[in-house]
Amino acid sequence: MRARPLSPRRWDVAVLTLLFSFLYVPILIVVVFSFNDSRLVTVWAGFSTRWYGSLLSNRPLLDAALISLQIGLLSALIATVLGTWAAIALTRLGPFRGRAVLGAMVYAPLVMPEIITGLSLLLLFVAIGLDRGFWTITLAHATFSMCFVTVLVQARLLTLDKSLEEAAQDLGCSPLAAFWQVTLPLISTSVAAGFLLALTLSLDDLVVASFVSGPGATTLPMRIYGQARLGVTPEINAICSVLIGLVTLALLAASLLTKRDFAARRER
């Protein structure tokens, strides 16, 4: 008897299962082996949380995590402010000279390879004589994450009713006051989602940071990569699990904010 071919629905389920397994099984393995009692990361010797306790006494990893968090928060704040204003310029100022160039420059980092972005920023910092370190990494992260904020906020502004802003100005508000009292509250969820996405991108970056970093400014991904080249230890699995948890929470929060904003728009 000939085997019956898979139905389209079953075929889709099989392909999606294979795809998600390929993407997330390695991450699951890292999390599981972070609770391994053995020092050998490939040999399971029982459940234990001692590597998380050992992680608290690992100063190099903790210092790198603190630097990454500081850079992430600061670069996300800069990217959110600049990205929001770029979105406003593209959607509210109407046609102006250089608008097409601004739009192209905003979207360029979305498709540009990270190695080119990192090398370009390195050449820029060397040319202007800026010492590489904490601030160069912060500026670099703000540069490439700003475009993601711009895309999110611009999408919200394009669906926002301009008559609300015009009504506020007719009632005596200046353009700036109308923005603070009307526009900003309406796009606040998109701005918050952009901030969380920029924070996630900063915490996750390795390529750009490796180009523009300097002495005393080693981020957590750089520290993990450097130690993994000498051999993966259970402490690396533990810190990676913590980082996975933080990134997952940030992405879930951004997704929930975006869905809430979409639901609010549908109700209106």
C-alpha positions as a Python dict, from the first residue, in 0.01 Angstrom:
ca = {
    (1, 'M'): (0, 0, 0),
    (2, 'R'): (120, 349, -81),
    (3, 'A'): (173, 581, 213),
    (4, 'R'): (-75, 862, 232),
    (5, 'P'): (86, 1204, 183),
    (6, 'L'): (74, 1451, 468),
    (7, 'S'): (-212, 1697, 454),
    (8, 'P'): (-118, 2063, 408),
    (9, 'R'): (-207, 2135, 770),
    (10, 'R'): (6, 1850, 905),
    (11, 'W'): (289, 1949, 673),
    (12, 'D'): (279, 2305, 809),
    (13, 'V'): (282, 2176, 1167),
    (14, 'A'): (579, 1949, 1091),
    (15, 'V'): (779, 2229, 928),
    (16, 'L'): (704, 2473, 1211),
    (17, 'T'): (797, 2212, 1472),
    (18, 'L'): (1129, 2146, 1299),
    (19, 'L'): (1198, 2519, 1265),
    (20, 'F'): (1121, 2605, 1626),
    (21, 'S'): (1319, 2303, 1746),
    (22, 'F'): (1620, 2421, 1547),
    (23, 'L'): (1588, 2770, 1695),
    (24, 'Y'): (1502, 2702, 2058),
    (25, 'V'): (1634, 2357, 2153),
    (26, 'P'): (1994, 2490, 2182),
    (27, 'I'): (1869, 2770, 2410),
    (28, 'L'): (1676, 2517, 2618),
    (29, 'I'): (1990, 2303, 2651),
    (30, 'V'): (2185, 2602, 2787),
    (31, 'V'): (1915, 2672, 3046),
    (32, 'V'): (1887, 2305, 3150),
    (33, 'F'): (2262, 2257, 3191),
    (34, 'S'): (2288, 2575, 3397),
    (35, 'F'): (2124, 2362, 3672),
    (36, 'N'): (2373, 2079, 3624),
    (37, 'D'): (2565, 1973, 3936),
    (38, 'S'): (2869, 1867, 3734),
    (39, 'R'): (3150, 2099, 3629),
    (40, 'L'): (3147, 1927, 3291),
    (41, 'V'): (2882, 2106, 3087),
    (42, 'T'): (2812, 1803, 2867),
    (43, 'V'): (2763, 1548, 3148),
    (44, 'W'): (2445, 1559, 3356),
    (45, 'A'): (2514, 1482, 3723),
    (46, 'G'): (2194, 1593, 3889),
    (47, 'F'): (1996, 1908, 3959),
    (48, 'S'): (2174, 2192, 4139),
    (49, 'T'): (2163, 2570, 4163),
    (50, 'R'): (2517, 2607, 4293),
    (51, 'W'): (2643, 2769, 3976),
    (52, 'Y'): (2403, 3058, 4024),
    (53, 'G'): (2548, 3103, 4372),
    (54, 'S'): (2899, 3079, 4230),
    (55, 'L'): (2804, 3341, 3975),
    (56, 'L'): (2754, 3596, 4254),
    (57, 'S'): (3124, 3573, 4343),
    (58, 'N'): (3246, 3601, 3983),
    (59, 'R'): (3345, 3967, 3973),
    (60, 'P'): (3445, 3984, 3602),
    (61, 'L'): (3106, 3854, 3488),
    (62, 'L'): (2914, 4073, 3734),
    (63, 'D'): (3111, 4383, 3633),
    (64, 'A'): (3046, 4308, 3265),
    (65, 'A'): (2676, 4259, 3339),
    (66, 'L'): (2659, 4593, 3521),
    (67, 'I'): (2834, 4771, 3233),
    (68, 'S'): (2597, 4610, 2982),
    (69, 'L'): (2294, 4718, 3185),
    (70, 'Q'): (2419, 5076, 3218),
    (71, 'I'): (2500, 5097, 2846),
    (72, 'G'): (2168, 4936, 2757),
    (73, 'L'): (1955, 5175, 2962),
    (74, 'L'): (2142, 5487, 2851),
    (75, 'S'): (2160, 5393, 2483),
    (76, 'A'): (1793, 5291, 2484),
    (77, 'L'): (1697, 5628, 2633),
    (78, 'I'): (1898, 5815, 2368),
    (79, 'A'): (1762, 5595, 2089),
    (80, 'T'): (1404, 5644, 2211),
    (81, 'V'): (1430, 6023, 2218),
    (82, 'L'): (1604, 6051, 1880),
    (83, 'G'): (1391, 5781, 1718),
    (84, 'T'): (1068, 5945, 1835),
    (85, 'W'): (1170, 6284, 1700),
    (86, 'A'): (1281, 6127, 1371),
    (87, 'A'): (940, 5958, 1341),
    (88, 'I'): (765, 6289, 1409),
    (89, 'A'): (979, 6463, 1146),
    (90, 'L'): (894, 6199, 886),
    (91, 'T'): (520, 6196, 955),
    (92, 'R'): (425, 6543, 1080),
    (93, 'L'): (653, 6800, 913),
    (94, 'G'): (529, 6732, 561),
    (95, 'P'): (757, 6754, 258),
    (96, 'F'): (1088, 6923, 332),
    (97, 'R'): (1431, 6930, 177),
    (98, 'G'): (1627, 6622, 277),
    (99, 'R'): (1325, 6417, 386),
    (100, 'A'): (1408, 6131, 150),
    (101, 'V'): (1770, 6131, 266),
    (102, 'L'): (1661, 6128, 631),
    (103, 'G'): (1426, 5835, 569),
    (104, 'A'): (1695, 5640, 386),
    (105, 'M'): (1951, 5704, 660),
    (106, 'V'): (1706, 5600, 930),
    (107, 'Y'): (1626, 5269, 760),
    (108, 'A'): (1981, 5189, 644),
    (109, 'P'): (2096, 5027, 973),
    (110, 'L'): (1802, 4784, 949),
    (111, 'V'): (1956, 4612, 646),
    (112, 'M'): (2324, 4694, 689),
    (113, 'P'): (2547, 4411, 820),
    (114, 'E'): (2658, 4467, 1177),
    (115, 'I'): (3025, 4429, 1086),
    (116, 'I'): (2997, 4724, 847),
    (117, 'T'): (2817, 4932, 1108),
    (118, 'G'): (3081, 4852, 1368),
    (119, 'L'): (3372, 4926, 1135),
    (120, 'S'): (3215, 5254, 1019),
    (121, 'L'): (3161, 5372, 1375),
    (122, 'L'): (3515, 5270, 1468),
    (123, 'L'): (3659, 5480, 1184),
    (124, 'L'): (3437, 5772, 1288),
    (125, 'F'): (3549, 5762, 1652),
    (126, 'V'): (3914, 5735, 1549),
    (127, 'A'): (3877, 6025, 1305),
    (128, 'I'): (3728, 6259, 1567),
    (129, 'G'): (3973, 6146, 1833),
    (130, 'L'): (3716, 5999, 2071),
    (131, 'D'): (3869, 5742, 2305),
    (132, 'R'): (3699, 5405, 2282),
    (133, 'G'): (3520, 5291, 2593),
    (134, 'F'): (3186, 5323, 2770),
    (135, 'W'): (3060, 5624, 2575),
    (136, 'T'): (3158, 5496, 2231),
    (137, 'I'): (2966, 5174, 2293),
    (138, 'T'): (2668, 5374, 2419),
    (139, 'L'): (2666, 5598, 2111),
    (140, 'A'): (2709, 5300, 1880),
    (141, 'H'): (2417, 5112, 2036),
    (142, 'A'): (2198, 5422, 2026),
    (143, 'T'): (2285, 5468, 1658),
    (144, 'F'): (2174, 5130, 1531),
    (145, 'S'): (1879, 5084, 1769),
    (146, 'M'): (1733, 5428, 1694),
    (147, 'C'): (1599, 5310, 1361),
    (148, 'F'): (1392, 5034, 1527),
    (149, 'V'): (1233, 5292, 1757),
    (150, 'T'): (1162, 5514, 1457),
    (151, 'V'): (982, 5233, 1274),
    (152, 'L'): (761, 5151, 1573),
    (153, 'V'): (668, 5511, 1653),
    (154, 'Q'): (622, 5606, 1288),
    (155, 'A'): (378, 5318, 1239),
    (156, 'R'): (171, 5451, 1530),
    (157, 'L'): (183, 5811, 1411),
    (158, 'L'): (64, 5715, 1063),
    (159, 'T'): (-257, 5574, 1211),
    (160, 'L'): (-309, 5860, 1456),
    (161, 'D'): (-586, 6104, 1380),
    (162, 'K'): (-423, 6441, 1310),
    (163, 'S'): (-746, 6622, 1394),
    (164, 'L'): (-682, 6562, 1763),
    (165, 'E'): (-358, 6761, 1747),
    (166, 'E'): (-521, 7027, 1530),
    (167, 'A'): (-810, 7060, 1778),
    (168, 'A'): (-564, 7109, 2065),
    (169, 'Q'): (-386, 7384, 1872),
    (170, 'D'): (-720, 7548, 1784),
    (171, 'L'): (-797, 7559, 2157),
    (172, 'G'): (-480, 7755, 2224),
    (173, 'C'): (-205, 7496, 2262),
    (174, 'S'): (128, 7559, 2098),
    (175, 'P'): (262, 7280, 1873),
    (176, 'L'): (496, 7171, 2153),
    (177, 'A'): (219, 7175, 2413),
    (178, 'A'): (-10, 6979, 2177),
    (179, 'F'): (263, 6719, 2141),
    (180, 'W'): (316, 6680, 2517),
    (181, 'Q'): (-54, 6681, 2610),
    (182, 'V'): (-211, 6498, 2314),
    (183, 'T'): (34, 6320, 2084),
    (184, 'L'): (277, 6177, 2338),
    (185, 'P'): (10, 6010, 2557),
    (186, 'L'): (-141, 5850, 2246),
    (187, 'I'): (192, 5708, 2125),
    (188, 'S'): (330, 5628, 2471),
    (189, 'T'): (288, 5250, 2432),
    (190, 'S'): (480, 5253, 2103),
    (191, 'V'): (752, 5467, 2259),
    (192, 'A'): (777, 5227, 2554),
    (193, 'A'): (791, 4928, 2320),
    (194, 'G'): (1067, 5098, 2124),
    (195, 'F'): (1262, 5160, 2445),
    (196, 'L'): (1237, 4794, 2547),
    (197, 'L'): (1337, 4678, 2199),
    (198, 'A'): (1638, 4912, 2198),
    (199, 'L'): (1738, 4783, 2543),
    (200, 'T'): (1715, 4424, 2419),
    (201, 'L'): (1926, 4498, 2113),
    (202, 'S'): (2192, 4663, 2328),
    (203, 'L'): (2208, 4375, 2576),
    (204, 'D'): (2235, 4128, 2289),
    (205, 'D'): (2500, 4304, 2079),
    (206, 'L'): (2847, 4158, 2037),
    (207, 'V'): (2972, 4255, 1690),
    (208, 'V'): (2937, 4634, 1709),
    (209, 'A'): (3057, 4651, 2070),
    (210, 'S'): (3369, 4451, 1987),
    (211, 'F'): (3468, 4718, 1732),
    (212, 'V'): (3409, 5027, 1945),
    (213, 'S'): (3496, 4902, 2295),
    (214, 'G'): (3807, 4995, 2487),
    (215, 'P'): (3986, 4924, 2815),
    (216, 'G'): (3750, 4897, 3110),
    (217, 'A'): (3438, 4871, 2893),
    (218, 'T'): (3380, 4500, 2835),
    (219, 'T'): (3014, 4415, 2789),
    (220, 'L'): (2859, 4089, 2903),
    (221, 'P'): (2835, 3932, 2553),
    (222, 'M'): (3202, 4017, 2497),
    (223, 'R'): (3299, 3862, 2831),
    (224, 'I'): (3097, 3548, 2760),
    (225, 'Y'): (3245, 3513, 2413),
    (226, 'G'): (3598, 3557, 2545),
    (227, 'Q'): (3554, 3293, 2815),
    (228, 'A'): (3370, 3051, 2584),
    (229, 'R'): (3669, 3045, 2349),
    (230, 'L'): (3870, 2893, 2635),
    (231, 'G'): (3593, 2647, 2721),
    (232, 'V'): (3232, 2673, 2831),
    (233, 'T'): (3187, 2661, 3209),
    (234, 'P'): (2865, 2609, 3408),
    (235, 'E'): (2884, 2972, 3522),
    (236, 'I'): (2860, 3081, 3159),
    (237, 'N'): (2545, 2870, 3124),
    (238, 'A'): (2406, 3037, 3436),
    (239, 'I'): (2473, 3395, 3323),
    (240, 'C'): (2342, 3312, 2975),
    (241, 'S'): (2022, 3179, 3131),
    (242, 'V'): (1981, 3501, 3329),
    (243, 'L'): (2039, 3705, 3013),
    (244, 'I'): (1788, 3492, 2821),
    (245, 'G'): (1533, 3556, 3093),
    (246, 'L'): (1587, 3933, 3089),
    (247, 'V'): (1567, 3954, 2710),
    (248, 'T'): (1255, 3735, 2705),
    (249, 'L'): (1081, 3954, 2964),
    (250, 'A'): (1171, 4270, 2771),
    (251, 'L'): (1041, 4127, 2444),
    (252, 'L'): (720, 4003, 2608),
    (253, 'A'): (664, 4345, 2762),
    (254, 'A'): (721, 4516, 2426),
    (255, 'S'): (483, 4272, 2257),
    (256, 'L'): (214, 4324, 2520),
    (257, 'L'): (244, 4702, 2491),
    (258, 'T'): (214, 4681, 2113),
    (259, 'K'): (-92, 4454, 2134),
    (260, 'R'): (-255, 4681, 2392),
    (261, 'D'): (-196, 4980, 2167),
    (262, 'F'): (-345, 4793, 1870),
    (263, 'A'): (-649, 4686, 2073),
    (264, 'A'): (-703, 5043, 2194),
    (265, 'R'): (-693, 5169, 1836),
    (266, 'R'): (-951, 4912, 1726),
    (267, 'E'): (-1186, 5014, 2008),
    (268, 'R'): (-1173, 5375, 1890),
}
